[in-house]
Amino acid sequence: MVTKADILAFCPPSLWLYGATSFPFEARIADQLCALRPYLSVITIEDAGHNVHQDEAAAVNQAAFTF
């Protein structure tokens, strides 16, 4: 089982992308991760669902290149 201490000890640069119309639990997961890892970069891609990379490929690419 992964513990809170495990998550806090693992600190690589991270980018979390999810679609604004995706499953509601993804936003909750992002909120929980940010609470544990305040340096986590989170970007919500408008007009995208669960398959954010397919729905808005250009926005995902821009976010990744900028990161």
Residue pairs with C-beta under 8 A, 6 or more apart in sequence:
4 36
7 33
7 36
7 37
8 36
8 37
11 37
11 39
13 39
13 41
13 67
14 37
14 39
14 40
14 41
15 40
15 41
15 42
15 43
15 63
15 64
15 67
16 30
16 33
16 40
16 41
16 42
16 43
17 42
17 43
17 44
17 45
17 52
17 53
17 60
17 63
17 64
18 26
18 27
18 30
18 42
18 44
18 45
18 48
18 52
19 26
19 44
19 45
19 47
19 48
19 49
19 50
19 51
19 52
19 55
19 56
20 44
20 45
20 46
20 47
20 48
21 47
21 48
21 49
22 48
22 49
22 50
22 52
23 50
26 50
27 44
30 42
33 40
33 42
34 40
34 42
41 67
43 63
45 52
45 55
45 56
45 59
45 60
45 63
46 56
46 59
47 55
47 56
48 55
48 56
48 59
48 60
49 55
52 60
53 60
